[in-house]
Amino acid sequence: MANLEQLLKQQSELAKQIEETRASQRQSAIDQIKELMAAHQLRPEDLGGTAARKKGTTGKKVAAKYRDPSTGDSWSGRGLQPKWLKAALSGGKKKLTDFAV
C-alpha cells in the first residue's frame, strides 16, 4: 500500500498532466475555430458574442449629486455612502438633502 507522501506526489503529477492536456486541447480548439472563421470569412461580430454588443454605460463617470462644501468631496449617489457623508449624517445635525449639488 502506498504511503501518503507517494499519493500526494501522484496527485501533483496528475494535476500537472491534467492542466497540460487541458491547455493543449484548448489551443487545438482555438486553432480549429480560427481556421473555420478564415475559411468562411467570419468576424467575431458575426458570431453575436460580446464583440458584437455596443458599449453601454459601464465605466462612465456619473455626475456628483452630493458634495461636502467644506472639503469638496463628492458622491454620485451610487454605491455605498462614503465615510465623509456617513460621519456628517451620524451627527444628526444635517440631512442628505443638505449636501445636494
C-alpha positions in Angstrom: 0.0 0.0 0.0 1.3 3.5 -0.9 2.0 5.9 1.8 0.7 9.5 2.0 3.8 11.0 0.5 3.6 8.8 -2.6 -0.1 9.5 -3.0 0.5 13.3 -2.8 3.3 13.1 -5.3 1.0 11.2 -7.7 -1.8 13.7 -7.1 0.6 16.5 -8.0 1.8 14.8 -11.2 -1.8 14.0 -12.2 -2.8 17.7 -11.7 0.1 18.8 -13.8 -0.9 16.3 -16.6 -4.5 17.4 -16.4 -3.5 21.1 -16.8 -1.1 20.4 -19.7 -3.8 18.3 -21.5 -6.4 21.0 -20.9 -4.2 23.7 -22.3 -3.3 21.6 -25.3 -6.9 20.8 -26.1 -7.9 24.4 -25.6 -5.2 25.6 -28.0 -6.3 23.0 -30.5 -9.9 24.2 -30.3 -8.8 27.8 -30.8 -6.8 26.9 -33.9 -9.7 25.0 -35.3 -12.1 27.9 -34.7 -9.7 30.3 -36.3 -9.4 28.1 -39.4 -13.2 27.8 -39.8 -13.6 31.6 -39.3 -11.0 32.2 -42.0 -12.5 29.7 -44.4 -15.9 31.2 -44.1 -14.7 34.8 -43.8 -16.3 35.3 -40.4 -15.5 38.0 -37.9 -16.2 37.9 -34.1 -19.1 40.3 -34.6 -20.7 37.7 -36.9 -20.9 35.3 -34.0 -23.1 37.6 -31.9 -20.7 37.4 -28.9 -19.6 40.3 -26.7 -17.6 41.9 -29.5 -20.9 42.5 -31.4 -22.5 44.3 -28.5 -22.4 48.1 -28.3 -20.7 49.5 -25.3 -23.1 50.5 -22.6 -22.7 52.9 -19.8 -20.2 50.7 -18.0 -17.3 52.6 -16.7 -18.6 56.1 -17.5 -18.4 58.8 -14.9 -21.6 59.9 -13.3 -22.2 63.5 -12.2 -22.0 64.1 -8.5 -25.3 64.5 -6.6 -23.9 65.3 -3.2 -20.9 67.4 -2.2 -19.3 68.4 1.1 -18.9 72.1 1.0 -16.0 72.2 3.5 -13.8 69.7 1.7 -15.2 69.5 -1.8 -15.6 65.7 -1.6 -18.4 64.4 -3.7 -20.6 61.3 -4.2 -22.7 60.3 -7.2 -25.4 58.7 -5.1 -24.5 55.3 -6.4 -23.0 52.5 -4.3 -22.2 52.7 -0.6 -22.2 56.1 1.1 -18.7 57.4 1.6 -17.2 57.8 5.0 -17.3 61.6 5.0 -21.0 61.6 4.3 -21.8 58.9 6.9 -19.8 60.8 9.5 -21.7 64.1 8.7 -25.1 62.4 8.8 -24.4 60.5 12.0 -24.1 63.7 13.9 -27.8 64.3 13.3 -27.5 68.0 12.5 -27.5 67.6 8.8 -29.7 65.7 6.3 -28.7 64.1 3.0 -30.5 66.9 1.1 -28.2 69.4 2.8 -25.3 68.0 0.6 -27.3 68.0 -2.6 -25.5 69.7 -5.5 
